[in-house]
Amino acid sequence: MRNGTFEQLTVEEVLQTFGPEARAFLRENRIDRSNLRFADACAAASVTPDEFFAQLDAGLRRRVARAARHSVAEYA
């Protein structure tokens, strides 16, 4: 998957776009909030933008799945 559109954003714009979910992944990959292009910040942290977004996607899917399981258990 290529995220060319997001690679051109700044780190701050990525954070604003994806909200608090992205903050943990930025911190985990040691990418600080800045006006650097996201692709450049990822390169400095030795992570590819595709890898970052794959981790973010997996984290979001886990969060949604946990919420769904909680809802099912609550109404069962």
ChimeraX attribute file (.defattr): number of C-alpha atoms within 10 A of each C-alpha:
attribute: neighborCount
match mode: 1-to-1
recipient: residues
	/A:1	8
	/A:2	10
	/A:3	11
	/A:4	11
	/A:5	7
	/A:6	18
	/A:7	19
	/A:8	15
	/A:9	17
	/A:10	19
	/A:11	24
	/A:12	15
	/A:13	18
	/A:14	19
	/A:15	18
	/A:16	12
	/A:17	13
	/A:18	11
	/A:19	11
	/A:20	11
	/A:21	15
	/A:22	21
	/A:23	18
	/A:24	13
	/A:25	17
	/A:26	21
	/A:27	11
	/A:28	9
	/A:29	15
	/A:30	15
	/A:31	19
	/A:32	15
	/A:33	17
	/A:34	13
	/A:35	12
	/A:36	16
	/A:37	18
	/A:38	23
	/A:39	21
	/A:40	17
	/A:41	24
	/A:42	23
	/A:43	13
	/A:44	12
	/A:45	14
	/A:46	12
	/A:47	16
	/A:48	17
	/A:49	21
	/A:50	17
	/A:51	13
	/A:52	15
	/A:53	17
	/A:54	13
	/A:55	14
	/A:56	19
	/A:57	14
	/A:58	11
	/A:59	16
	/A:60	14
	/A:61	12
	/A:62	12
	/A:63	13
	/A:64	12
	/A:65	12
	/A:66	12
	/A:67	12
	/A:68	12
	/A:69	11
	/A:70	12
	/A:71	11
	/A:72	10
	/A:73	9
	/A:74	8
	/A:75	6
	/A:76	6
